[in-house]
């Protein structure tokens, strides 16, 4: 199977040795997104909810570039510096995803790149 590299300027450019996403067949593997503004490549100003929304906006932009949407997400990983924000993730996710929701893991971590509070990555399954 061939690999297709997914890239969009509507999401932050990779800040390391990785691609925004890689499509293999009908499966798309999305790299982790933190709350970087795609235009300035700086962390958004605001609280954790603002960061969660920017992360989901970034994931949505990459999903669209791959020909899908967040509703094609079958697996989502959430990395939180403070697991007390888990309920907030649930609340915001309900605005971005339709049921059935993707499988998900939420993991507490000591730190994230650029001192972000949240990072998410995931896997899409496209019907093509």
C-alpha positions as MATLAB code, in Angstrom:
seq = 'XXXXXXXXXXXXXXXXXXXXXXXXXXXXXXXXXXXXXXXXXXXXXXXXXXXXXXXXXXXXXXXXXXXXXXXXXXXXXXXXXXXXXXXXXXXXXXXXXXXXXXXXXXXXXXXXXXXXXXXXXXXXXXXX';
ca = [
       0.000    0.000    0.000;
       1.180    3.484   -0.744;
       1.452    6.244    1.807;
       0.109    9.734    1.233;
       1.457   12.586    3.336;
      -1.305   14.957    4.428;
      -0.373   18.610    4.794;
      -2.371   21.802    5.255;
      -1.563   25.392    6.137;
      -4.843   25.483    8.110;
      -3.090   23.622   10.956;
       0.315   24.238   12.548;
       3.279   23.030   10.539;
       5.272   20.176   12.040;
       7.773   21.383   14.647;
       9.872   18.247   14.375;
      10.588   15.236   12.239;
       7.008   14.184   11.523;
       4.110   14.814    9.147;
       0.767   16.363   10.110;
      -0.832   13.082    9.030;
      -0.165   10.007    6.941;
      -2.848    8.209    4.932;
      -2.448    4.499    4.245;
      -5.355    3.036    2.307;
      -8.504    4.429    3.929;
      -6.835    4.988    7.313;
      -5.356    8.350    8.317;
      -2.953    8.670   11.246;
      -3.012   12.207   12.654;
       0.034   13.448   14.551;
      -0.366   15.110   17.913;
      -1.661   18.659   17.921;
      -1.165   21.221   20.646;
      -2.874   24.608   20.762;
      -0.632   26.355   18.272;
      -2.133   29.059   16.100;
      -1.363   27.915   12.532;
      -0.560   31.461   11.380;
       1.773   32.540   14.181;
       2.978   29.095   15.358;
       2.618   30.315   18.941;
       0.488   28.833   21.701;
      -2.930   30.486   21.851;
      -3.612   32.871   24.700;
      -6.309   31.812   27.088;
      -7.388   29.112   29.470;
      -7.387   25.340   29.055;
     -10.771   25.403   27.310;
      -9.312   27.762   24.702;
      -6.424   25.329   24.213;
      -8.764   22.336   23.849;
     -10.776   24.167   21.185;
      -7.630   25.144   19.245;
      -6.349   21.559   19.389;
      -9.657   20.250   18.028;
      -9.709   22.975   15.352;
      -6.203   21.911   14.325;
      -7.183   18.233   14.185;
     -10.286   19.150   12.183;
      -8.159   21.062    9.656;
      -5.862   18.071    9.145;
      -8.856   15.717    8.911;
     -10.388   17.940    6.209;
      -7.097   18.013    4.308;
      -7.247   14.207    4.317;
     -10.789   14.256    2.925;
     -12.607   13.607    6.187;
     -13.770   15.214    9.402;
     -13.611   14.625   13.131;
     -16.643   12.383   12.729;
     -14.401    9.947   10.838;
     -12.211    9.632   13.949;
     -12.173    6.064   15.275;
      -9.482    6.536   17.943;
      -8.512    9.655   19.857;
      -5.713   10.024   22.384;
      -5.824   12.952   24.815;
      -2.758   13.974   26.797;
      -3.375   16.321   29.739;
      -0.917   17.977   32.084;
      -3.750   18.164   34.653;
      -6.298   15.342   34.628;
      -8.671   17.635   36.524;
      -9.435   19.038   33.043;
     -10.854   15.685   31.880;
     -14.481   16.827   32.369;
     -13.739   19.966   30.339;
     -12.384   17.815   27.499;
     -15.648   15.827   27.535;
     -17.717   19.001   27.474;
     -15.861   20.540   24.524;
     -15.638   17.240   22.625;
     -19.435   17.000   22.674;
     -19.498   20.182   20.565;
     -17.005   18.873   17.993;
     -18.019   15.218   17.605;
     -21.300   13.523   16.760;
     -22.267   10.150   18.178;
     -21.033    7.506   17.979;
     -17.926    8.974   19.600;
     -14.478    7.585   18.839;
     -12.653    5.195   21.118;
     -10.479    7.317   23.400;
      -7.699    7.297   25.938;
      -6.939   10.167   28.323;
      -3.448   10.174   29.740;
      -1.917   12.394   32.408;
       1.561   13.621   31.495;
       4.200   15.658   33.294;
       4.741   18.125   30.449;
       3.939   18.804   26.794;
       5.787   20.712   24.052;
       5.749   24.501   24.346;
       4.258   24.196   27.874;
       0.868   23.302   26.409;
      -1.820   21.918   28.716;
      -3.348   19.489   26.204;
      -2.317   17.496   23.151;
      -4.426   15.147   21.031;
      -3.744   12.726   18.212;
      -5.934   10.208   16.489;
      -6.833    7.826   13.709;
      -9.457    8.424   10.998;
     -11.130    5.744    8.930;
     -12.425    7.115    5.646;
     -15.105    5.453    3.510;
     -13.042    5.555    0.321;
];
